[in-house]
């Protein structure tokens, strides 16, 4: 790749938008919608108005595991996928795999949910993240034998993110205690006024 981009210069964008931007492509209107961070900070879909077509990119891979990055969380992926579903597209064009429709999202959610259940169980047992990844990558891949996973990084980052998000009973108790302690401190401060 280095040779391919040798001598290339960075071109600054002509248009920057926060949530949504519409582009007229000579009679075809495309609405760009930022979906929030899920796969990346810049997850944006392109809606071809009047055609029922949504280019969903890495929010809707077909026959592949959801690609989690350093900004990915289960909650963010769920929210972004829900926002794409709400567009009620006739055709979803994914980043990878054949085009389809909203049926891709229950399948992706199921993959995330199945992994999350196992991650939460192992984390609750005190299993370190590296051991959870080592155990679950082949287990999750086995659940979806037809899905492409050129390298385990397609599954491992998802498991790592789910591990970071998983709350054990001990975590919940510590957070509850922290909240109660802060509340008690605040009450004491108010009473001393």
C-alpha positions as CSV (number, residue, x, y, z in Angstrom):
1,X,0.0,0.0,0.0
2,X,2.9,2.3,0.7
3,X,3.9,2.3,-2.9
4,X,0.4,3.0,-4.0
5,X,0.1,6.2,-1.9
6,X,3.6,7.4,-2.3
7,X,3.5,11.0,-3.3
8,X,-0.2,11.3,-2.6
9,X,-1.4,14.4,-0.8
10,X,-4.2,14.8,1.7
11,X,-7.2,16.6,0.3
12,X,-9.3,18.4,2.9
13,X,-13.0,17.9,2.7
14,X,-15.1,20.5,1.0
15,X,-18.1,19.8,3.2
16,X,-18.1,18.9,6.9
17,X,-21.4,17.9,8.7
18,X,-22.4,16.9,12.2
19,X,-25.5,14.8,11.6
20,X,-26.8,14.9,8.1
21,X,-26.0,16.3,4.7
22,X,-27.9,16.1,1.4
23,X,-26.1,15.9,-2.0
24,X,-27.8,16.3,-5.4
25,X,-26.1,14.0,-7.9
26,X,-27.8,15.4,-11.0
27,X,-31.4,14.3,-10.3
28,X,-30.4,11.6,-7.7
29,X,-30.6,12.8,-4.1
30,X,-28.4,11.2,-1.6
31,X,-28.7,11.9,2.1
32,X,-25.6,11.2,4.2
33,X,-26.5,10.4,7.8
34,X,-23.9,10.1,10.6
35,X,-25.0,7.1,12.7
36,X,-22.8,7.8,15.7
37,X,-19.7,5.7,16.6
38,X,-20.2,2.0,16.2
39,X,-17.6,0.4,13.9
40,X,-15.7,3.8,13.9
41,X,-16.2,7.4,15.0
42,X,-17.4,8.3,11.5
43,X,-20.0,5.7,10.7
44,X,-22.1,7.3,8.0
45,X,-24.7,5.8,5.7
46,X,-25.8,7.0,2.3
47,X,-29.5,6.9,1.6
48,X,-30.6,7.1,-2.1
49,X,-33.8,9.0,-1.7
50,X,-36.9,7.6,-3.4
51,X,-35.1,4.3,-4.2
52,X,-35.2,2.7,-0.8
53,X,-31.5,2.0,-1.0
54,X,-29.1,2.5,1.9
55,X,-25.3,2.0,1.7
56,X,-24.7,1.0,5.3
57,X,-21.0,0.2,5.1
58,X,-19.5,-1.5,8.2
59,X,-22.7,-1.2,10.1
60,X,-24.2,-4.1,8.1
61,X,-21.6,-6.6,7.0
62,X,-23.1,-9.7,5.4
63,X,-21.7,-13.1,6.2
64,X,-19.1,-11.5,8.5
65,X,-18.7,-10.7,12.1
66,X,-19.4,-7.1,13.2
67,X,-16.1,-5.3,13.1
68,X,-15.4,-3.6,16.5
69,X,-12.7,-1.0,16.8
70,X,-11.4,1.0,19.8
71,X,-14.5,3.1,19.8
72,X,-17.0,0.3,19.5
73,X,-19.4,-0.7,22.2
74,X,-22.3,-3.1,22.1
75,X,-24.7,-0.3,22.9
76,X,-23.4,1.9,20.1
77,X,-23.6,-0.9,17.6
78,X,-27.2,-1.6,18.7
79,X,-28.2,2.0,18.4
80,X,-26.6,2.5,15.0
81,X,-28.1,-0.7,13.6
82,X,-31.5,0.4,14.9
83,X,-31.2,3.7,13.2
84,X,-30.4,2.1,9.9
85,X,-33.3,-0.3,10.3
86,X,-35.6,2.6,11.0
87,X,-34.8,3.9,7.5
88,X,-36.9,0.9,6.2
89,X,-34.7,0.4,3.2
90,X,-35.7,-2.0,0.5
91,X,-32.0,-2.7,-0.2
92,X,-29.1,-2.6,2.3
93,X,-25.7,-2.4,0.6
94,X,-23.1,-3.7,3.1
95,X,-19.4,-3.1,3.4
96,X,-18.8,-6.8,2.7
97,X,-20.9,-9.5,1.2
98,X,-24.0,-9.4,-1.0
99,X,-26.7,-6.7,-0.7
100,X,-29.8,-7.6,1.2
101,X,-32.4,-6.0,3.5
102,X,-33.1,-5.3,7.1
103,X,-32.9,-9.1,7.8
104,X,-29.2,-8.7,8.3
105,X,-29.7,-6.9,11.6
106,X,-31.3,-9.6,13.7
107,X,-28.5,-11.9,12.5
108,X,-25.8,-9.4,13.6
109,X,-27.5,-8.8,16.9
110,X,-27.7,-12.5,17.5
111,X,-24.0,-12.9,16.9
112,X,-23.2,-10.0,19.3
113,X,-25.7,-11.3,21.9
114,X,-24.4,-14.9,21.8
115,X,-20.8,-13.6,22.3
116,X,-21.9,-11.3,25.1
117,X,-23.6,-14.1,27.1
118,X,-20.4,-16.1,27.0
119,X,-18.2,-13.1,27.8
120,X,-20.3,-12.1,30.7
121,X,-20.3,-15.6,32.2
122,X,-16.5,-15.9,31.9
123,X,-15.9,-12.5,33.2
124,X,-18.1,-13.1,36.2
125,X,-15.9,-16.2,37.0
126,X,-12.9,-13.8,37.0
127,X,-11.4,-15.1,33.7
128,X,-8.9,-12.6,32.4
129,X,-9.7,-10.9,29.0
130,X,-6.8,-12.6,27.2
131,X,-8.1,-16.1,28.2
132,X,-11.7,-15.1,27.3
133,X,-10.6,-14.1,23.8
134,X,-8.5,-17.2,23.4
135,X,-11.5,-19.4,24.4
136,X,-14.3,-17.6,22.7
137,X,-12.9,-16.7,19.2
138,X,-13.1,-20.3,18.0
139,X,-16.3,-20.9,19.9
140,X,-18.1,-17.9,18.3
141,X,-16.6,-18.6,14.8
142,X,-18.0,-22.2,15.1
143,X,-21.5,-20.8,15.7
144,X,-21.3,-19.1,12.3
145,X,-19.3,-21.5,10.1
146,X,-20.3,-19.8,6.8
147,X,-19.2,-16.3,7.9
148,X,-15.9,-15.1,6.6
149,X,-13.2,-14.3,9.1
150,X,-10.0,-13.9,7.3
151,X,-8.2,-13.3,10.6
152,X,-9.5,-13.7,14.2
153,X,-9.3,-9.9,14.6
154,X,-12.9,-9.8,13.3
155,X,-14.1,-11.6,16.4
156,X,-11.4,-10.8,19.0
157,X,-12.0,-7.0,19.1
158,X,-15.7,-7.7,19.6
159,X,-15.0,-10.0,22.5
160,X,-12.6,-7.5,24.0
161,X,-15.2,-4.7,23.8
162,X,-17.9,-6.9,25.2
163,X,-15.5,-7.9,28.1
164,X,-14.9,-4.2,28.8
165,X,-18.6,-3.5,28.9
166,X,-19.6,-6.6,30.9
167,X,-20.6,-5.9,34.5
168,X,-20.2,-8.6,37.1
169,X,-22.2,-8.7,40.3
170,X,-19.1,-7.4,42.1
171,X,-18.9,-4.5,39.6
172,X,-22.6,-3.7,40.2
173,X,-22.1,-3.8,44.0
174,X,-19.0,-1.6,43.8
175,X,-20.9,1.0,41.6
176,X,-23.9,0.9,43.8
177,X,-21.7,1.4,46.9
178,X,-19.8,4.2,45.2
179,X,-23.2,5.9,44.3
180,X,-24.4,5.5,47.9
181,X,-21.2,6.8,49.3
182,X,-21.4,9.9,47.1
183,X,-25.0,10.3,48.0
184,X,-24.2,10.1,51.7
185,X,-21.3,12.6,51.3
186,X,-23.6,15.0,49.4
187,X,-26.3,14.7,52.1
188,X,-23.7,15.4,54.8
189,X,-22.5,18.5,52.9
190,X,-26.1,19.7,52.6
191,X,-26.8,19.1,56.3
192,X,-23.7,21.1,57.3
193,X,-24.9,24.2,55.4
